[in-house]
Amino acid sequence: MGKASTNKQEIIGQYRLHDTDSGSPDVQIALLTGRIGYLTEHLNSHKKDFHSRRGLLRL
């Protein structure tokens, strides 16, 4: 598993409501917040990465 995959599993484990939960609003918001934070940091160091910037704006 890659770093992003393990980070996603950690977030799901922290915010899930029961053992098989991966789609509750709490989990979805936490995952989106993590993705936004990652892309924001990425764009601060890669200012000309317009493809990632577009992806961030779509979130």
GROMACS elastic network, one bead per residue, 0.5 to 0.9 nm:
[ bonds ]
;  ai    aj funct       b0    kb
    1     4     6  0.81688   500
    1     5     6  0.59972   500
    1     6     6  0.66119   500
    2     5     6  0.52656   500
    2     6     6  0.64184   500
    2     7     6  0.86573   500
    3     6     6  0.53074   500
    3     7     6  0.61136   500
    3     8     6  0.85775   500
    4     7     6  0.50585   500
    4     8     6  0.60886   500
    4     9     6  0.86537   500
    5     8     6  0.50936   500
    5     9     6  0.62935   500
    5    10     6  0.87235   500
    6     9     6  0.50196   500
    6    10     6  0.62020   500
    6    11     6  0.86975   500
    7    10     6  0.50799   500
    7    11     6  0.63159   500
    7    12     6  0.86876   500
    7    34     6  0.89865   500
    8    11     6  0.51743   500
    8    12     6  0.62053   500
    8    13     6  0.85522   500
    8    31     6  0.69685   500
    8    34     6  0.84966   500
    9    12     6  0.50718   500
    9    13     6  0.60106   500
    9    14     6  0.85516   500
   10    13     6  0.50419   500
   10    14     6  0.61478   500
   10    15     6  0.87782   500
   11    14     6  0.51165   500
   11    15     6  0.62748   500
   11    16     6  0.83275   500
   11    27     6  0.73400   500
   11    30     6  0.68333   500
   11    31     6  0.67712   500
   11    34     6  0.84457   500
   12    15     6  0.54188   500
   12    16     6  0.55855   500
   12    21     6  0.79208   500
   12    22     6  0.62551   500
   12    27     6  0.58522   500
   12    28     6  0.85852   500
   12    30     6  0.80555   500
   12    31     6  0.77076   500
   13    16     6  0.56779   500
   13    17     6  0.89140   500
   13    19     6  0.83463   500
   13    21     6  0.87993   500
   13    22     6  0.86561   500
   13    27     6  0.87878   500
   14    17     6  0.89263   500
   14    27     6  0.83964   500
   15    21     6  0.89421   500
   15    22     6  0.88174   500
   15    24     6  0.88261   500
   15    26     6  0.61878   500
   15    27     6  0.53661   500
   15    30     6  0.74357   500
   16    19     6  0.71856   500
   16    20     6  0.79832   500
   16    21     6  0.53843   500
   16    22     6  0.64287   500
   16    23     6  0.83449   500
   16    24     6  0.72302   500
   16    26     6  0.72643   500
   16    27     6  0.60079   500
   17    20     6  0.83765   500
   17    21     6  0.60979   500
   17    22     6  0.86192   500
   17    24     6  0.76353   500
   17    26     6  0.84322   500
   17    27     6  0.86111   500
   18    21     6  0.53799   500
   18    22     6  0.88608   500
   19    22     6  0.87185   500
   21    24     6  0.65994   500
   21    27     6  0.82353   500
   22    27     6  0.63329   500
   22    28     6  0.77568   500
   23    26     6  0.81422   500
   23    27     6  0.62286   500
   23    28     6  0.61799   500
   24    27     6  0.54214   500
   24    28     6  0.62778   500
   24    29     6  0.87171   500
   25    28     6  0.50306   500
   25    29     6  0.60076   500
   25    30     6  0.84631   500
   26    29     6  0.53703   500
   26    30     6  0.62311   500
   26    31     6  0.87170   500
   27    30     6  0.51285   500
   27    31     6  0.61499   500
   27    32     6  0.86370   500
   28    31     6  0.51636   500
   28    32     6  0.61818   500
   28    33     6  0.85382   500
   29    32     6  0.51630   500
   29    33     6  0.60379   500
   29    34     6  0.85601   500
   30    33     6  0.50920   500
   30    34     6  0.62065   500
   30    35     6  0.87306   500
   31    34     6  0.50945   500
   31    35     6  0.62698   500
   31    36     6  0.86752   500
   32    35     6  0.50586   500
   32    36     6  0.61120   500
   32    37     6  0.85345   500
   32    59     6  0.77122   500
   33    36     6  0.51500   500
   33    37     6  0.61465   500
   33    38     6  0.86139   500
   34    37     6  0.51382   500
   34    38     6  0.61616   500
   34    39     6  0.86510   500
   35    38     6  0.51100   500
   35    39     6  0.61349   500
   35    40     6  0.84898   500
   35    56     6  0.84351   500
   35    59     6  0.87304   500
   36    39     6  0.52371   500
   36    40     6  0.60357   500
   36    41     6  0.86592   500
   36    56     6  0.65932   500
   36    59     6  0.75292   500
   37    40     6  0.51388   500
   37    41     6  0.63023   500
   37    42     6  0.85978   500
   38    41     6  0.53055   500
   38    42     6  0.61459   500
   38    43     6  0.86800   500
   39    43     6  0.60424   500
   39    44     6  0.85730   500
   39    52     6  0.71110   500
   39    53     6  0.77561   500
   39    55     6  0.84886   500
   39    56     6  0.64539   500
   40    43     6  0.52261   500
   40    44     6  0.63152   500
   40    53     6  0.85177   500
   40    56     6  0.77811   500
   41    44     6  0.51820   500
   41    45     6  0.67647   500
   41    46     6  0.87501   500
   42    45     6  0.55298   500
   42    46     6  0.60395   500
   42    47     6  0.83758   500
   42    49     6  0.87861   500
   42    52     6  0.83997   500
   43    47     6  0.53805   500
   43    48     6  0.78749   500
   43    49     6  0.67931   500
   43    50     6  0.86966   500
   43    52     6  0.74200   500
   43    53     6  0.69233   500
   44    47     6  0.59444   500
   46    49     6  0.57081   500
   47    50     6  0.78357   500
   47    53     6  0.88871   500
   48    51     6  0.87491   500
   48    53     6  0.87364   500
   49    52     6  0.57293   500
   49    53     6  0.64475   500
   49    54     6  0.89383   500
   50    54     6  0.61321   500
   50    55     6  0.86110   500
   51    54     6  0.52119   500
   51    55     6  0.64298   500
   51    56     6  0.88380   500
   52    56     6  0.62066   500
   52    57     6  0.86564   500
   53    56     6  0.50838   500
   53    57     6  0.63055   500
   53    58     6  0.87435   500
   54    57     6  0.51094   500
   54    58     6  0.63184   500
   54    59     6  0.89275   500
   55    58     6  0.51392   500
   55    59     6  0.66119   500
   56    59     6  0.53110   500
